[in-house]
Amino acid sequence: MKPRRLMAFLCSIVFIFVALTGCSALSDPGSGSTADLNSVPNAFSTLAKVQYNGIEIEAKITRLDSGDCTIEVLSPSSLKSLTMDWNAQSNTMTLGFMGLSCSIDPQQFPDSAFGSAVISVFNAVASKDGLQIDKTDELLTFSGTGESGQFSVSIDRKTGSMQSLEIPSIGLSAQFSEYTSQ
């Protein structure tokens, strides 16, 4: 197979895998100030254990202040080394798999794919637009509506670490560990 055709074929396979398995108005019904929300970092790195329509995916997620985000799939083995890079400035996405990469238009990527859905939520939390906040002594829980439907994100109030993410409309939940702000 010619190199261009091989690259196109592999990009198509990666896109199919990703599609199947899927980087201020503030309402504050709880007590406290919006300083809690403003202390949530936009730049971070974390490991995520994602449950997505019966599939368990482990990934490393890195988000920069610029809005650029990278998701590197660590498991399952069939998707290991799949990377999704979102460039916020140029509004482009690059998919990589086993040393090969291709750029795609993010508008052509399904909103229900787990990578797109997670990035959409991170962007909504970073923009702080239209979020509801529920507060407990331990957690801040942000709720809103993104491109993939309603979501909620829980953050530890003491450490600022993201704890979990839920997007019920697409069957996605994630637990975060090894969270570090950047």
PEDAHU-V586792 format. One record per pair of residues at least 4 apart in sequence whose ideal C-beta (glycine too) atoms are under 6 Angstrom apart, sorted by sequence separation. I is the first residue (numbers start at 1). GAP is how many residues later the second one is. D is the distance in whole Angstrom. If there is no record, write none. Layout:
I&GAP&D, I&GAP&D
This chain:
1&4&5, 32&4&6, 64&4&5, 104&4&6, 1&5&5, 51&5&6, 87&5&5, 96&5&4, 111&5&6, 135&5&6, 145&5&5, 146&5&6, 156&5&5, 167&5&4, 63&6&5, 73&6&4, 50&7&4, 86&7&5, 94&7&5, 95&7&6, 109&7&5, 134&7&4, 155&7&5, 156&7&6, 166&7&5, 26&8&6, 62&8&5, 49&9&6, 73&9&4, 85&9&4, 94&9&5, 133&9&6, 143&9&5, 154&9&4, 165&9&4, 61&10&5, 154&10&5, 48&11&5, 72&11&5, 84&11&6, 92&11&6, 93&11&5, 131&11&5, 132&11&4, 141&11&6, 142&11&5, 164&11&5, 59&12&5, 60&12&5, 153&12&5, 47&13&6, 48&13&5, 71&13&5, 83&13&4, 93&13&5, 131&13&5, 141&13&5, 59&14&5, 130&14&5, 152&14&5, 162&14&5, 46&15&5, 59&15&6, 70&15&5, 82&15&5, 139&15&5, 140&15&5, 58&16&4, 151&16&5, 45&17&5, 58&17&4, 69&17&5, 81&17&6, 125&17&6, 140&17&6, 162&17&5, 161&18&4, 44&19&6, 68&19&6, 148&19&5, 68&20&5, 124&20&5, 149&20&3, 43&21&5, 67&21&3, 43&22&4, 66&22&6, 124&22&5, 148&22&5, 42&23&5, 121&25&5, 120&26&4, 120&27&4, 120&28&6, 125&28&6, 22&30&5, 121&30&5, 84&31&4, 117&31&4, 86&33&6, 21&34&6, 111&36&4, 112&36&6, 111&37&5, 71&44&5, 23&45&6, 23&46&2, 23&47&4, 23&48&6, 69&50&5, 117&50&5, 117&53&6, 117&55&6, 112&58&5, 114&58&6, 63&59&6, 17&62&6, 23&62&5, 52&62&5, 23&63&4, 50&64&6, 14&81&5, 14&83&4, 42&84&5, 10&90&5, 22&90&6, 11&91&3, 19&91&5, 22&91&4, 22&92&3, 21&93&6, 19&94&5, 18&95&5, 26&102&6, 30&103&6, 32&103&6, 24&104&4, 30&104&6, 36&104&6, 24&105&5, 25&105&6, 26&105&6, 27&105&5, 28&105&5, 30&105&3, 40&115&6, 53&118&4, 52&120&5, 51&122&5, 50&124&5, 48&126&5, 49&126&5, 48&128&6, 46&130&5, 47&130&5, 47&131&5, 46&133&4, 45&135&5, 44&137&5, 44&138&6, 43&139&4, 41&140&4
